[in-house]
Amino acid sequence: MQAYVYKSLRKADTYVYLATRDDFARLPEPLRTQLGTLQFVLEVALTPERRLAREDATVVRGNLVERGFHLQFPPTVEDPMKEDWGTDA
């Protein structure tokens, strides 16, 4: 299965995978408005053995089949001060 990946120029680190290139009509209107302009960045074959950096390829394929798109949000950033640093200060 081919996927076409676009980045949002309005929302940092937010990407949209589409089953069909430039098929933005698949995206709900409120989502299109929030994302703003989408810039094409990658065409990728989503095979069962394909590993993606931040997403589960099986989930992406499922969303592409079911909805025609998959939305990838920015990774959450953990507060580094929550960790136990091993000090008893």
C-alpha positions as CSV (number, residue, x, y, z in Angstrom):
1,M,0.0,0.0,0.0
2,Q,1.3,3.4,-0.9
3,A,1.0,6.4,1.4
4,Y,1.6,10.0,0.7
5,V,2.8,12.1,3.6
6,Y,2.3,15.8,4.0
7,K,3.4,18.2,6.8
8,S,1.2,20.9,8.2
9,L,2.8,24.4,7.7
10,R,0.6,25.7,10.5
11,K,1.0,22.9,13.2
12,A,4.6,22.0,14.0
13,D,5.5,18.3,13.7
14,T,2.0,17.3,12.5
15,Y,1.8,15.1,9.5
16,V,-1.0,13.7,7.4
17,Y,-0.8,10.4,5.5
18,L,-3.1,10.0,2.6
19,A,-4.1,6.8,0.7
20,T,-4.4,8.9,-2.6
21,R,-2.0,11.7,-3.4
22,D,-3.5,15.1,-3.0
23,D,-6.9,13.7,-1.9
24,F,-7.5,16.4,0.7
25,A,-11.3,16.0,0.4
26,R,-10.8,12.9,2.7
27,L,-10.0,15.3,5.6
28,P,-12.9,16.7,7.6
29,E,-13.2,20.4,7.0
30,P,-12.5,21.4,10.6
31,L,-9.2,19.4,10.4
32,R,-8.2,21.0,7.1
33,T,-8.8,24.4,8.6
34,Q,-6.7,23.7,11.7
35,L,-3.8,22.2,9.7
36,G,-3.6,25.0,7.1
37,T,-1.5,24.4,4.1
38,L,-0.1,20.9,3.7
39,Q,3.2,20.4,2.0
40,F,4.1,17.0,0.3
41,V,7.2,15.5,1.9
42,L,7.2,11.7,1.2
43,E,5.8,8.8,-0.7
44,V,6.2,5.5,1.2
45,A,5.3,1.9,0.6
46,L,3.6,0.6,3.8
47,T,4.4,-3.1,3.6
48,P,3.8,-5.4,6.6
49,E,7.6,-5.3,7.3
50,R,7.8,-1.5,7.1
51,R,8.9,0.2,10.3
52,L,8.1,3.9,10.8
53,A,10.0,6.2,13.1
54,R,7.0,7.5,15.1
55,E,4.0,5.5,14.1
56,D,2.9,1.9,14.0
57,A,2.7,1.0,10.3
58,T,-0.2,-1.4,10.9
59,V,-2.3,1.4,12.5
60,V,-1.4,3.8,9.7
61,R,-2.5,1.2,7.1
62,G,-5.7,0.5,8.9
63,N,-6.6,4.2,9.1
64,L,-5.8,4.6,5.4
65,V,-8.1,1.8,4.5
66,E,-10.9,2.9,6.8
67,R,-10.7,6.7,6.5
68,G,-8.4,7.4,3.7
69,F,-6.0,9.3,6.0
70,H,-3.9,9.1,9.1
71,L,-3.0,12.0,11.3
72,Q,0.4,12.0,13.1
73,F,0.7,14.4,16.0
74,P,4.0,15.7,17.5
75,P,5.6,13.5,20.1
76,T,4.8,14.5,23.7
77,V,7.7,15.9,25.6
78,E,8.2,14.5,29.1
79,D,9.1,17.0,31.9
80,P,12.7,16.1,32.6
81,M,12.3,17.4,36.2
82,K,9.9,14.5,37.0
83,E,12.6,11.9,36.9
84,D,14.4,10.7,40.0
85,W,17.9,12.1,39.6
86,G,19.2,10.0,42.6
87,T,19.9,13.0,44.7
88,D,18.7,13.6,48.2
89,A,19.2,17.4,48.1
